[in-house]
């Protein structure tokens, strides 16, 4: 998986192995310590690198945690399950499972809170997590068009806005369900969300 190079950083070439070790150590520390007790010194020790190595790559703890959590979301896949509804249910279930992991839960909640007063951090979250995962919506739409389940978009600009909206609806619903309400995103809930996405509120009460 390609390393993410923090903006404005220059110097010696980066080591993909060191980056992978650092991000894995960050996730381990999130599980064992939580965000508040995590320090760059502890991460460096766990990764077997000098603390200065981290500072050459990341501006601080928040940026490091964003990249460590972003790798978890890069695990999301959209396997072909035969229909648009089944594809949506599959990826929503995966998304909820990732959010249930303690490193994702504590890391994401912390950096989102920190980002309320840090525009650069908000931009990093958008670039590293949000924009990267919109690929799933584009892939799902293209597959549904090939199956004949959806018509090709007549207006590319409107199609792009729709992709943004679909991502916001799905991600927002899953994050709220799992992290805010702390309720399970079980099979029934996932099926209901998918039905509303595909048919709208008017048909949501029909069996």
C-alpha angles and dihedrals in degrees: 000000000000119000118245110234112212113236115262096017119129136164137081119011114276123247114229089202092054091047092051092049092049095049092046090049090050092055091047090052091049089056096046102034108016125227098290095057097038114111132182089237091058092047091050091052092049092048094046095237136115117269089238088062089065093048091052088057106033132033092221148321096299094055091046092051092049091055093044092052092042089062089060092056090048085069090070113113134181106217116190105257095172103261140044092246093052092046091052092047090051097052094042089053090051092048092051091048091054091049089052090062110100094229091054094042098049095036097048096044091049098049093044088054092048091047092062087081100028118070093185090056091048089053091050092052090049093048099040100039115009102042093040093055096048083083087081093060092047092047092048093048093048091050092049090051091052090052091049093244093119130029119240111266114265094202118040092201092053090046090055091050090049091052090052091049095048091050091049092050095048097040093043093050095048094045092048093046097048105029106026104031091028090216125141118264089220129171094272093050093046091049091050093049090049092050092052091048093053102036107021130228095300091068099031094099095053120099 
